Amino acid sequence: MRETLDITVSIVNWNTKDELQDCLRSVLAQEGARIEVTVVDNASSDGSVDMLRDEFGGAVRVIANDVNRGFGAAHNQVIAASSARYVLLLNPDCRLPAKNVLGRMVEYMDANPDVGMLGPRIVYPDGRLQYSARRFPTALAAAFRHTPLGRLFPRNRFARKYLMEDWDHTQTADVDWLSGAALIVRRRTIEEIGAFDERFFMYVEDMDWCRRAHAAGWRVVYYPEVEVSHRIGASSDQSQTKMIHEHRRSMLRYFLKYNARSPKVLLTPLVAFGLWLVARSRIALLRH
C-alpha cells in the first residue's frame, strides 16, 4: 500500500529556468515532510523543460504545456493529478531558506484542522517584508495603488489598510486572503470549494480562492513562524504591459463574479473605466 504523501508541491513556470533551478534545489532539500514535486511549464522558450529533465530527472514530475494556460489552470493540472493531504503552490522565483519550512507548515495544519489555507511570511531576497497577507480590496485602495495618487500620497490610509501595514506581520492571524506565491491548501478544502477558477488567467485567482474558502467556513491563516524568500516578477516582468492589462481584466471578472446579482452590477461601466484608468497610470509610470 502506497504511503500517503504530506504535500504535493505545485510550481508553474514560464521562462524562469535559472530561478526555477534554485527553487527546486531548496524544495528538494526539505526535511520533515513527505513530498512530491510537479512543475507545469507553460510553453517556455528558454530551455526550462530540458533543464528539468536533465538535472532533476525522476525527482520532479514535469507537465509541459504546448501553450501558456495561465497560472490557475496550470496549478489545476497538478491538483487534479495529485493525492497528497496538502497542496503547496510555490512560485519558481521563491526559495525555502530553512530545511524545515514544509514540515512546520504541515505540523501547524495538522494541529488546526479548521484551517483551510496557510501562508508563510514572505520576504524579498534582501529580507524586507512582502505584504502577502491582505484585506479584500476596495475601490479607494485600487485608486491609491500604482497610480499618480499613490505617488502623491505614498502613506495613504486606503492602500495601507489593504496591505495590512497597520498590523504586526510577526503575529500569526486569520486574514482575508493570502498570496498564491507560497500558499499551502488542505486537500479537503479543495474538494469542498473546488480548484482555481480558470476564468482568471493571471492574478486575483488566489484572492478569489481565499474568498471561497471563507464562504465555506474555512480559516485562512498567515503564519510568519516560517519564511519564504520571493524575488517577485521573474515571469511577469518579461511582459509588464500585458500583465498590467491581465490584472485589470481579472479585477473586472472578480467584480462581476461577486456582484452579478447585486445592485452593484449597475456600476460595472464605472468600475471598468476606473480599472482602465489605473492600468493606463501604471503603464505611464513604467515609462518614466
Secondary structure, DSSP 8 states (H G I E B T S, - for coil): -----SEEEEEEESS-HHHHHHHHHHHHT--SS-EEEEEEEES-SSSHHHHIIIIIGGGSEEEEESS---HHHHHHHHHHH---SEEEEE-TTEE--STTHHHHHHHHHHH-TTEEEEEEEEE-TTS-B---EE----HHHHHTSSSHHHHHSTT-HHHHHHTTTTS-TTS-EE-SEE-TTEEEEEHHHHHHH-S--TT-SSSSHHHHHHHHHHHTT-EEEEEEEEEEEE---TTGGGGHHHHHHHHHHHHHHHHHHHHTTSGGGGGHHHHHHHHHHHHHHHHHHHT-
